[in-house]
Amino acid sequence: MQDHTLRKNILKLKQVERWTSRTKIKRARPYSMKVIAAKLGVSFFRCQRVLATPEAIAKAKANQKTWREKRLANPLVRLEAKIVSFAKRAPYPVEITPEQVIERFGTSPTCYLTGAPIDYADSKTYSLDHFVPVSKGGESTLDNMRLASQAANYAKRDLSFDDFVSLCRAIVARYPLTVATDENLF
């Protein structure tokens, strides 16, 4: 069935009212889109696609895009998602707000492990770390929270800060760093 014919049939069936007797009072109810699709022998999604005008589709996409951009552009929203992730292992409700985090770490924080700058708006570059890991008895509180780069927090895992620093020192002692120069690159 062509789209324009299908559209006419759908609109015709939408105008038909069927009488229902589920209640004692008879009332007219329009057919649902699923019933119309079944009567016409086409999928529900095809019916929706045929009825959607290009203007309605463009408007819905624009609204969705602006809503997503507004939400993702707000660093407080991203920070709030990080706080929820930080506190999900806590057996008690954690009440930490993004404003409290910004007040504690400032507007231009750095990673406490590497010293790399952290941008609240780019949530993929940082994470909230438990200074004392939960596995070692640490709590999900603001006092036990630190900002760390994703890579550093991944490397630290559930080690305590002292154990992590000792591990880093052992690695550097085993594999001493050399400064690369043009001569030894080739």
C-alpha positions as CSV (number, residue, x, y, z in Angstrom):
1,M,0.0,0.0,0.0
2,Q,1.4,3.4,-1.0
3,D,2.1,5.9,1.8
4,H,-0.5,8.5,0.6
5,T,-3.3,5.8,0.4
6,L,-2.3,4.5,3.8
7,R,-2.4,8.0,5.2
8,K,-6.0,8.5,3.9
9,N,-7.1,5.1,5.3
10,I,-5.5,5.9,8.7
11,L,-7.2,9.3,8.9
12,K,-10.5,7.7,7.9
13,L,-10.3,5.1,10.6
14,K,-9.2,7.7,13.2
15,Q,-12.5,9.6,12.6
16,V,-14.6,6.4,13.0
17,E,-15.9,6.1,16.6
18,R,-16.7,2.7,17.9
19,W,-19.2,2.2,20.6
20,T,-18.0,0.4,23.7
21,S,-20.1,-1.2,26.3
22,R,-17.6,-1.9,29.0
23,T,-19.4,0.5,31.2
24,K,-23.1,0.8,31.7
25,I,-23.0,4.0,29.8
26,K,-22.3,3.6,26.1
27,R,-19.7,6.1,24.9
28,A,-17.8,6.6,21.6
29,R,-14.1,6.0,21.6
30,P,-11.7,6.4,18.7
31,Y,-9.7,3.4,17.5
32,S,-6.2,3.2,18.9
33,M,-3.2,3.4,16.5
34,K,-2.5,-0.3,17.2
35,V,-6.0,-1.3,16.2
36,I,-5.8,0.8,13.1
37,A,-2.5,-0.8,12.1
38,A,-3.9,-4.3,12.6
39,K,-7.0,-3.5,10.6
40,L,-4.9,-2.1,7.7
41,G,-2.4,-4.9,7.9
42,V,0.7,-2.7,8.4
43,S,3.0,-2.2,11.3
44,F,2.3,0.3,14.1
45,F,5.6,2.1,13.4
46,R,4.8,2.5,9.7
47,C,1.5,4.1,10.6
48,Q,3.3,6.6,12.9
49,R,5.9,7.3,10.2
50,V,3.2,8.0,7.6
51,L,1.2,10.3,9.8
52,A,4.3,12.3,10.9
53,T,4.7,15.4,8.8
54,P,8.2,16.7,8.0
55,E,7.6,19.8,10.0
56,A,6.6,17.8,13.1
57,I,9.7,15.5,12.7
58,A,12.0,18.5,12.4
59,K,10.4,20.3,15.4
60,A,10.8,17.1,17.5
61,K,14.4,16.7,16.5
62,A,15.2,20.3,17.2
63,N,13.5,20.2,20.7
64,Q,15.4,17.0,21.5
65,K,18.7,18.4,20.4
66,T,18.3,21.7,22.3
67,W,17.2,19.8,25.4
68,R,20.2,17.5,25.2
69,E,22.6,20.3,24.5
70,K,21.3,22.4,27.4
71,R,21.5,19.5,29.7
72,L,25.0,18.4,28.7
73,A,26.4,21.9,28.6
74,N,25.6,22.3,32.3
75,P,28.7,21.1,34.3
76,L,26.5,20.8,37.4
77,V,24.4,18.2,35.7
78,R,27.5,16.2,34.8
79,L,28.9,16.5,38.2
80,E,25.7,15.4,39.8
81,A,25.8,12.2,37.7
82,K,29.4,11.6,38.9
83,I,28.2,12.1,42.5
84,V,25.4,9.5,42.0
85,S,28.0,7.0,40.7
86,F,30.4,7.8,43.6
87,A,27.7,7.1,46.2
88,K,26.1,4.0,44.7
89,R,28.0,1.6,46.8
90,A,27.1,3.3,50.0
91,P,24.7,1.4,52.3
92,Y,23.2,4.8,53.4
93,P,21.8,7.8,51.6
94,V,24.5,10.2,50.5
95,E,23.6,13.9,50.4
96,I,26.4,15.6,48.4
97,T,25.5,18.4,46.0
98,P,27.5,19.6,43.1
99,E,27.7,23.0,44.8
100,Q,29.4,21.4,47.8
101,V,32.0,19.7,45.5
102,I,32.8,23.0,43.7
103,E,33.0,24.8,47.1
104,R,35.5,22.1,48.3
105,F,37.7,21.8,45.2
106,G,37.3,25.2,43.6
107,T,36.3,26.2,40.1
108,S,39.6,25.1,38.5
109,P,40.5,21.8,40.3
110,T,43.4,19.5,39.6
111,C,43.8,15.7,39.9
112,Y,45.1,14.9,43.4
113,L,47.2,12.1,42.0
114,T,48.7,13.6,38.8
115,G,48.2,17.3,39.1
116,A,46.4,17.4,35.7
117,P,43.8,20.2,35.4
118,I,40.2,19.0,35.6
119,D,37.3,20.5,33.7
120,Y,33.9,20.0,35.3
121,A,32.2,20.3,31.9
122,D,34.1,17.4,30.4
123,S,32.9,14.5,32.6
124,K,34.9,11.9,30.6
125,T,38.2,13.3,31.8
126,Y,37.7,13.0,35.6
127,S,36.1,10.8,38.3
128,L,35.4,11.1,41.9
129,D,37.7,8.9,43.9
130,H,37.3,7.5,47.4
131,F,40.6,8.5,49.1
132,V,40.2,5.6,51.5
133,P,38.6,2.9,49.3
134,V,35.2,1.5,50.3
135,S,36.8,-2.0,50.3
136,K,39.2,-0.8,53.1
137,G,36.4,0.8,55.2
138,G,36.1,4.2,53.5
139,E,32.8,6.0,53.4
140,S,31.1,7.9,50.6
141,T,31.4,11.3,52.2
142,L,32.6,14.6,51.0
143,D,35.6,14.4,53.3
144,N,36.7,11.1,51.7
145,M,36.1,12.4,48.1
146,R,38.9,13.5,45.8
147,L,38.9,14.5,42.2
148,A,41.1,12.3,40.0
149,S,41.7,11.9,36.3
150,Q,40.1,8.8,34.8
151,A,43.4,7.1,34.0
152,A,44.9,7.7,37.5
153,N,41.8,6.6,39.3
154,Y,41.7,3.5,37.1
155,A,45.3,2.7,38.0
156,K,44.7,3.3,41.7
157,R,41.7,1.0,41.8
158,D,41.1,0.0,45.5
159,L,44.6,0.7,46.7
160,S,45.1,3.1,49.6
161,F,46.9,6.3,48.7
162,D,50.1,5.2,50.4
163,D,50.0,1.7,48.7
164,F,49.5,3.4,45.3
165,V,52.4,5.8,45.8
166,S,54.6,2.9,46.9
167,L,53.6,0.9,43.8
168,C,54.4,3.9,41.6
169,R,57.8,4.3,43.2
170,A,58.6,0.6,42.8
171,I,57.7,0.7,39.1
172,V,59.9,3.8,38.5
173,A,62.8,2.2,40.4
174,R,62.4,-1.0,38.2
175,Y,62.1,0.9,34.9
176,P,64.1,4.2,35.3
177,L,62.8,7.0,33.1
178,T,65.1,8.5,30.5
179,V,64.6,11.8,28.7
180,A,64.1,11.3,25.0
181,T,66.2,13.3,22.7
182,D,66.4,13.5,18.9
183,E,69.6,11.4,18.9
184,N,68.1,8.4,20.7
185,L,64.7,8.5,18.9
186,F,66.1,7.1,15.7
